[in-house]
Amino acid sequence: MTKKINLFANLKSDFSSGLVVFLVALPLCLGIALASGAPLFAGIISGVVGGLVVGYLSQSHLSVSGPAAGLTAIVLTAISDLGAFDVFLMAGLIAGAIQLLLGFIKAGSISNYFPTNVIEGMLAGIGVIIFLKQIPHAFGYDPDHEGDLGFFQPDGENTFSEIFQMVNHVQPGAIVITLVSLTILIAWTKIDFLKKLKLVPAALIAVVIGILLNEFFIQTGSSLAIGAEHLVALPVPTSFEEFKAIFVAPDFSSITNSKVWIVGVTIAVVASIETLLCVEAADRMDAQKRYTDTNVELKAQGVGNIISSLLGGLPMTSVVVRTSANNNAGAKSKMSTIIHGTLLLVSVLSIPALLNKIPLATLAAILLLIGYKLANPKTIKHFWEKGKYQFVPFIATFVGVVFTDLLKGVALGIIISIIFVLKGNLKRAYNFRKEEYADGDVIHIDLAQEVSFLNKAAIKSTLMAIPENSRVIINAEDTVYIAHDILDLIREFKTTRAKDENIKVKLKGFKKAYQLENSDETVNKVSIEHYYDVMKRKTVKREIIDEKFND
């Protein structure tokens, strides 16, 4: 059940977070365009469309879209094979149309089958990548472009060898700016007086101080001065003709080219999967535990990619780095995404010369903290304590993402999760019946003996379909195994939506170790031994009984 959102309700915090995302997105848009072999402004166009168009159409409260590192290899190869950038834009247009179709046929529901431990492993892995990739930039070694998240780099180095190479190319001025920026960013979260200045984000102060410091070094002739190669490098049009040349239209005559269609389908599939993963991750980050309609998200991405291609921009996805920055900066609604897109558009048109004074070392400091928060060691400890069935898929995804890429790491984690669920157990059909709910009905949800993460989609849709002012009994008296994902889902429903919409929830048969809330209504029944030892196929039986609520 989706409520209408007032986009201006949290303008103060959303503007602040949108500004932070803008600062992070600017070098990423340029870096990804560079790595893709596309015009640099193609990355900016994609970022602007991702913020304004997708930000407005999407129902995600935290997700931020733009050019994605996961598509760089595909785009680079495609532009070379197709022979011209305008022909590639036709493939991007086709990809957007396919995503729009996928949204209408409700293909977004696949995201419900991504296990929580795999999503968390993906986030932790990306956090480590961000942190390691920013270390060279923090020390003034910038041959690897911003936005490269791959373990193996185009220049023949890898994430770790790049750090060793950095030792021979240290820029003292960059180190000074990085340390000053980190001090500002950390102080803003520790000092009470600074915490209250929410309208002025710490990232903006760090950027301003970084610019002023470097300008001081330059004016005084100091050896600490940072050269242009270590600053943001946004192209600056010097005439109206150069400005018009930024926008490239697709070559519509290439629509009959089979290679164009193959590239279009490839981009649509990869971009859609990355988007669904990121949106699921964004929902996990959301402190208010709001859910995103992933089918609407695919439609929004499709429209965004169509418009981006028509204007000469790169294909886009929802992106974890920008989404994480948005969440960490305190975003409350999708207004922050729209603001980031607006700032990106206005600034590149009006103050490109000023933006080109931003040291990459300052941006590295911002991303270092984002990476650390994503890869917090507490997360690893949390899944270790959950046992091997939670920890092994988590750590496999984590390692896979760090040493390969996002999609391969997630695929590895999901495969291991499915093996754990299916191992040595009978396959059963999934049966439940849908009925119309009326206000005041008593709704009985009886969980079967085994409830795995594969049941997540059905249980989620069941809980979301429950109307306001209802009374619900969730019964686990016959349950011997219930997945951590399902427990999280029920906990979030009980503590957030149920309270907001006057839904009375009674829990029966949940063991104390998995108790969702301190309540004398909860009966300790589910066996912790079976939680890890009994792994059978999914079955959830739901029965709706029309009777008055009786305690």
C-alpha positions in Angstrom: 0.0 0.0 0.0 1.7 3.2 -1.2 1.2 6.5 0.3 1.6 9.8 -1.5 4.8 11.6 -0.6 5.1 15.3 -0.1 8.4 16.0 -1.8 8.9 19.3 0.1 8.2 17.9 3.5 11.9 17.4 4.3 13.5 20.0 2.0 16.2 21.0 4.5 17.7 17.5 4.9 17.0 16.6 1.2 18.8 19.6 -0.1 21.8 18.9 2.1 22.0 15.3 1.0 21.3 16.2 -2.7 24.3 18.6 -2.5 26.6 15.8 -1.2 25.4 13.4 -3.9 26.1 16.1 -6.5 29.7 16.4 -5.3 30.2 12.7 -5.5 28.4 12.2 -8.8 30.3 14.9 -10.7 33.6 13.1 -11.0 31.9 9.7 -11.2 29.9 10.8 -14.3 33.1 12.1 -15.9 35.2 9.0 -15.0 32.7 6.5 -16.2 32.3 8.4 -19.5 36.1 8.4 -19.9 36.3 4.7 -19.2 33.5 3.9 -21.6 35.2 5.7 -24.5 32.3 8.1 -24.8 32.3 12.0 -24.8 32.7 13.3 -21.3 29.5 15.2 -21.4 27.7 11.9 -22.2 28.2 11.0 -18.5 26.9 14.3 -17.3 23.8 14.1 -19.4 23.1 10.6 -18.0 23.6 11.9 -14.5 21.3 14.8 -15.0 18.5 12.6 -16.6 19.0 10.0 -13.8 18.5 12.7 -11.2 15.6 14.7 -12.7 13.7 12.1 -14.8 14.3 8.8 -13.0 14.3 10.6 -9.7 10.9 12.0 -10.3 9.3 8.8 -11.8 10.8 6.3 -9.4 9.1 5.4 -6.1 12.5 4.7 -4.4 13.2 7.2 -1.6 17.0 6.8 -1.5 18.1 5.3 -4.9 20.1 7.6 -7.2 20.6 6.8 -10.9 23.3 7.7 -13.3 26.0 6.2 -15.5 27.2 2.9 -14.0 30.6 1.4 -13.7 29.1 -2.0 -14.3 28.3 -1.0 -17.9 31.6 0.5 -18.9 33.1 -2.6 -20.5 29.9 -3.2 -22.4 29.7 0.4 -23.6 33.4 0.5 -24.5 33.2 -2.7 -26.6 29.9 -1.7 -28.2 31.1 1.8 -29.3 34.1 0.1 -30.9 32.1 -2.7 -32.6 29.3 -0.4 -33.8 31.8 2.1 -35.2 30.1 5.4 -34.1 28.7 6.9 -30.9 25.4 7.9 -32.5 24.9 4.2 -33.6 25.5 3.2 -30.0 22.9 5.7 -28.8 20.3 3.8 -30.9 21.2 0.7 -28.9 20.7 2.7 -25.7 17.3 3.8 -27.0 16.3 0.1 -27.6 17.6 -0.8 -24.1 15.3 1.8 -22.6 12.3 0.6 -24.5 13.0 -3.0 -23.4 13.3 -1.9 -19.7 10.0 -0.1 -20.1 8.4 -3.3 -21.4 10.0 -5.3 -18.5 8.3 -2.9 -16.1 4.9 -3.4 -17.7 5.2 -7.2 -17.6 6.2 -7.0 -13.9 9.7 -8.5 -14.3 10.8 -6.3 -11.3 9.4 -8.9 -8.9 12.6 -10.9 -9.4 14.2 -8.6 -6.8 12.1 -10.2 -4.1 14.2 -13.4 -4.5 17.5 -11.6 -3.6 18.4 -12.9 -0.1 19.2 -10.3 2.5 22.6 -11.8 3.3 23.6 -11.5 -0.4 22.5 -7.9 -0.6 24.4 -7.1 2.6 27.5 -8.9 1.2 27.2 -6.9 -2.0 27.1 -3.6 0.0 30.1 -4.6 2.1 32.1 -5.7 -0.9 31.3 -2.4 -2.7 32.3 -0.6 0.5 35.7 -2.2 0.5 36.2 -1.5 -3.3 35.3 2.2 -2.8 37.7 2.5 0.2 40.6 0.8 -1.6 40.1 2.6 -4.9 40.1 6.0 -3.2 43.4 5.5 -1.3 45.6 6.4 -4.4 43.4 9.5 -5.1 43.8 10.5 -1.4 47.6 10.4 -1.9 47.6 12.3 -5.2 48.0 9.3 -7.6 45.2 9.6 -10.2 45.8 7.5 -13.3 42.8 5.3 -12.6 39.6 7.3 -13.3 37.0 7.9 -10.6 34.1 5.4 -10.9 36.2 2.4 -11.8 35.1 -0.4 -9.4 36.6 -3.3 -11.2 39.4 -5.3 -9.6 41.4 -5.5 -12.8 42.0 -2.0 -14.3 42.3 -1.0 -18.0 46.0 0.0 -17.4 47.0 -3.5 -16.4 47.0 -2.8 -12.7 44.6 -4.1 -10.1 43.1 -2.7 -7.0 46.0 -3.8 -4.8 48.9 -3.2 -7.2 47.6 0.4 -7.8 48.1 1.1 -4.1 51.7 -0.2 -4.3 52.3 2.0 -7.4 51.0 5.0 -5.4 54.0 4.9 -3.1 56.2 6.3 -5.9 53.8 9.1 -6.9 52.8 10.7 -3.6 51.7 14.3 -3.7 52.2 16.0 -0.3 49.6 18.6 -1.1 47.0 16.0 -1.8 47.7 14.3 1.5 47.3 17.6 3.4 43.9 18.3 1.6 42.8 14.7 2.3 43.6 15.0 6.0 41.9 18.4 6.4 38.9 17.1 4.5 38.6 14.0 6.7 39.0 16.1 9.8 36.1 18.3 8.7 33.9 15.3 7.7 34.5 13.5 11.0 34.1 16.6 13.2 30.7 17.3 11.6 29.5 14.0 13.1 31.1 14.3 16.5 30.8 17.9 17.6 27.3 18.9 18.8 27.4 22.4 17.5 28.4 21.3 14.0 25.8 18.5 14.0 23.0 21.1 14.2 24.2 22.8 10.9 22.3 20.3 8.8 21.6 22.7 6.0 25.4 23.1 5.4 26.7 19.6 4.7 30.2 18.8 5.8 31.1 17.6 2.3 30.5 21.1 0.9 32.7 22.7 3.6 35.4 20.1 2.8 35.2 20.9 -0.9 35.4 24.7 -0.3 38.3 24.4 2.1 40.0 22.0 -0.4 39.7 24.6 -3.2 40.9 27.4 -1.0 43.9 25.5 0.3 45.0 24.5 -3.2 44.5 28.1 -4.4 46.6 29.3 -1.5 49.4 26.8 -2.4 49.3 28.0 -6.0 49.4 31.7 -5.2 52.2 31.3 -2.7 54.2 29.1 -5.1 54.3 26.3 -2.6 55.5 22.8 -3.5 52.2 21.6 -2.0 50.2 23.0 -5.0 48.2 20.3 -6.8 48.3 20.3 -10.6 45.3 20.2 -13.0 45.7 16.5 -13.5 44.7 16.0 -9.9 41.6 18.1 -10.1 38.1 17.6 -11.5 38.3 17.8 -15.3 34.9 19.0 -16.7 35.1 20.1 -20.4 34.3 23.9 -20.7 32.5 24.9 -24.0 34.0 28.1 -25.3 31.3 28.8 -27.9 27.6 28.1 -28.6 28.7 25.8 -31.4 30.7 23.7 -29.0 27.8 23.7 -26.6 25.4 22.4 -29.3 28.0 19.7 -30.2 27.5 18.2 -26.7 24.1 16.8 -27.7 24.2 13.9 -30.1 21.1 12.3 -31.6 20.9 8.6 -32.2 21.4 7.2 -35.7 17.8 6.0 -36.3 18.8 4.4 -39.6 20.8 1.8 -37.7 17.6 0.3 -36.2 17.8 -2.5 -38.7 21.4 -3.4 -37.6 21.3 -6.7 -35.7 24.4 -5.8 -33.7 22.6 -2.7 -32.4 19.7 -4.9 -31.1 22.2 -7.4 -29.5 23.9 -4.5 -27.7 20.5 -3.0 -26.7 19.2 -6.3 -25.2 22.5 -6.8 -23.4 22.4 -3.3 -21.8 18.7 -3.7 -20.9 19.4 -7.0 -19.1 22.5 -6.0 -17.2 21.2 -2.5 -16.4 17.9 -3.9 -15.1 19.6 -6.5 -12.8 22.0 -3.9 -11.4 19.1 -1.5 -10.8 17.1 -4.2 -9.0 20.0 -5.1 -6.8 20.7 -1.4 -5.9 17.0 -0.7 -5.2 16.8 -3.7 -2.9 20.0 -2.5 -1.2 18.5 1.0 -0.9 15.4 -0.4 0.8 17.7 -2.2 3.2 19.4 1.1 4.0 16.2 3.0 4.6 15.7 3.6 8.3 12.0 3.9 7.7 11.9 0.5 6.0 9.9 1.7 3.0 9.5 -0.6 0.0 10.0 0.3 -3.6 7.8 -0.9 -6.4 10.5 -2.5 -8.6 8.2 -2.7 -11.6 7.7 1.1 -11.4 11.5 1.4 -11.0 12.1 -0.5 -14.3 9.6 1.8 -16.1 11.4 4.8 -14.7 14.8 3.5 -15.8 13.4 2.7 -19.2 12.1 6.2 -19.7 15.4 7.6 -18.3 17.5 5.6 -20.8 15.3 6.6 -23.7 15.6 10.3 -22.9 19.4 10.0 -22.1 20.0 8.3 -25.5 18.0 10.9 -27.4 20.1 13.7 -25.8 23.5 11.9 -26.3 23.9 10.5 -22.9 25.2 7.1 -21.6 22.9 4.3 -20.4 22.2 4.4 -16.6 21.2 2.3 -13.7 20.5 2.8 -10.1 24.0 3.1 -8.6 25.1 1.9 -5.1 27.9 4.5 -4.6 25.6 7.5 -5.1 22.7 5.8 -3.3 25.0 5.1 -0.3 26.2 8.7 -0.3 22.6 9.9 -0.4 21.6 7.7 2.6 24.7 8.6 4.6 24.0 12.3 4.0 20.5 12.0 5.6 18.1 11.9 2.7 14.5 11.5 3.6 12.8 11.4 0.2 13.5 11.2 -3.5 13.6 15.0 -3.5 17.3 14.7 -2.8 17.9 12.8 -6.0 16.0 15.5 -8.0 18.0 18.2 -6.3 21.3 16.4 -7.1 20.2 16.3 -10.8 19.3 20.0 -10.8 22.6 21.0 -9.2 24.5 18.9 -11.8 22.6 20.6 -14.6 22.9 24.2 -13.3 26.5 23.9 -12.2 28.0 22.4 -15.4 26.2 25.1 -17.4 27.1 28.1 -15.2 30.3 27.4 -13.2 32.3 24.7 -15.0 35.6 26.6 -14.4 34.9 26.7 -10.6 34.1 22.9 -10.5 37.4 22.2 -12.2 39.2 23.6 -9.1 37.9 20.8 -6.9 40.7 18.5 -5.8 40.1 14.8 -6.3 41.7 14.3 -2.9 38.7 16.0 -1.2 36.3 13.8 -3.1 38.4 10.8 -2.1 38.0 11.8 1.6 34.2 11.8 1.2 34.2 8.4 -0.6 36.6 6.9 2.0 34.1 7.5 4.7 31.2 6.2 2.6 33.2 3.0 1.8 34.0 2.5 5.5 30.4 2.8 6.5 29.3 0.3 3.9 32.0 -2.2 4.9 31.7 -1.8 8.7 33.3 -4.8 10.4 30.2 -5.1 12.6 28.3 -6.3 9.6 30.7 -9.3 9.2 30.4 -10.1 12.9 26.6 -9.9 12.7 26.4 -12.5 9.9 29.1 -14.7 11.6 26.8 -14.9 14.6 23.9 -15.9 12.5 25.5 -19.2 11.6 26.9 -20.8 8.4 23.7 -20.6 6.4 23.7 -16.8 6.7 27.5 -16.2 6.8 28.7 -18.4 3.9 26.5 -16.7 1.2 27.3 -13.3 2.7 31.1 -13.8 2.7 31.0 -15.4 -0.8 29.2 -12.4 -2.2 31.5 -10.1 -0.4 34.7 -11.7 -1.8 33.1 -12.2 -5.2 32.2 -8.5 -5.5 35.7 -7.4 -4.4 37.7 -9.7 -6.7 35.4 -9.9 -9.7 32.4 -7.5 -10.1 29.0 -6.8 -8.7 27.0 -9.2 -10.9 29.4 -12.2 -10.5 29.6 -11.7 -6.8 25.9 -11.6 -6.3 25.4 -14.6 -8.6 27.8 -16.6 -6.5 26.0 -15.7 -3.3 22.6 -16.5 -4.7 23.8 -19.9 -6.0 25.2 -20.8 -2.6 22.0 -19.7 -0.9 19.9 -21.9 -3.1 22.1 -24.9 -2.6 21.8 -24.5 1.1 18.0 -24.3 0.9 17.6 -27.2 -1.5 20.2 -29.5 0.0 18.8 -32.8 1.0 15.2 -31.6 1.1 12.0 -32.4 -0.7 10.6 -30.0 -3.3 7.1 -28.9 -2.6 4.7 -26.9 -4.6 3.9 -23.4 -3.3 0.2 -23.0 -2.5 -1.8 -20.1 -1.2 -5.0 -18.4 -2.1 -5.8 -14.7 -2.5 -8.9 -13.2 -1.1 -10.2 -9.7 -0.9 -9.7 -8.1 2.5 -12.3 -5.9 4.2 -11.6 -3.5 7.1 -12.1 -5.2 10.4 -11.5 -8.8 9.3 -9.3 -11.1 11.3 -6.5 -12.3 9.0 -4.8 -15.5 9.9 -1.4 -16.2 8.3 -0.2 -19.7 9.2 3.5 -20.4 8.4 4.4 -23.9 7.3 7.1 -26.1 8.8 9.9 -24.5 6.7 9.9 -20.9 5.5 12.9 -19.9 3.4 14.0 -16.7 1.7 12.3 -18.0 -1.5 9.0 -17.2 0.3 9.9 -13.6 0.7 8.0 -12.3 -2.4 4.7 -13.9 -1.5 4.8 -13.0 2.2 5.8 -9.5 1.4 2.9 -9.1 -1.1 0.5 -10.6 1.5 1.6 -8.2 4.2 1.5 -5.2 1.8 -2.1 -6.2 0.8 -3.4 -6.0 4.3 -5.6 -2.9 4.7 -5.6 -0.3 7.4 -7.4 -1.1 10.7 -7.1 -4.8 10.3 -6.3 -7.5 12.9 -3.7 -10.0 12.0 -2.5 -13.3 13.6 0.8 -14.7 12.4 1.1 -18.2 13.5 4.4 -20.1 13.6 3.4 -22.9 16.0 4.1 -25.6 13.4 7.2 -23.9 12.1 10.7 -25.5 12.7 12.7 -23.3 10.3 12.1 -19.7 9.4 14.7 -17.7 7.4 16.2 -14.5 8.8 14.8 -12.6 5.8 11.3 -13.5 6.7 11.8 -12.6 10.4 13.1 -9.2 9.3 10.1 -8.7 7.0 7.6 -9.5 9.8 9.5 -7.3 12.3 9.5 -4.4 9.9 5.8 -4.8 9.2 4.9 -5.0 12.9 7.1 -2.1 14.0 6.5 0.3 11.1 3.5 -0.1 8.8 1.3 -1.8 11.4 1.7 1.0 13.8 1.3 3.7 11.2 -2.0 2.2 9.8 -3.6 0.9 13.0 -3.1 -2.8 12.2 -3.1 -5.0 15.3 -0.6 -7.8 15.0 -0.5 -10.9 17.2 2.4 -13.3 17.0 2.1 -17.0 17.9 4.8 -19.6 18.1 8.0 -17.5 17.7 10.9 -18.6 19.8 12.4 -16.0 22.1 15.7 -16.1 20.2 13.8 -14.8 17.1 11.2 -12.8 19.0 10.2 -9.7 16.9 9.3 -7.5 19.9 9.0 -7.9 23.6 5.4 -9.0 23.9 3.6 -11.4 26.1 1.6 -12.4 23.0 4.7 -14.2 21.6 4.9 -17.9 22.4 8.4 -19.5 22.4 8.1 -22.4 20.1 10.4 -22.4 17.0 13.5 -24.5 17.6 16.9 -22.8 17.2 18.5 -26.1 16.4 16.1 -26.6 13.5 16.8 -23.1 12.3 20.2 -24.2 11.1 19.7 -27.9 10.6 16.4 -28.2 8.9 16.4 -26.6 5.4 13.4 -27.7 3.4 11.4 -26.3 0.4 9.0 -23.4 0.8 5.4 -23.5 1.8 3.3 -20.8 3.3 -0.3 -21.4 3.9 -2.6 -18.5 4.4 -6.2 -18.7 5.6 -8.6 -15.8 5.9 -11.4 -16.4 8.4 -14.3 -14.0 8.5 -14.8 -13.7 12.3 -14.5 -11.1 15.0 -11.1 -10.7 16.6 -11.0 -12.8 19.8 -8.0 -12.7 22.2 
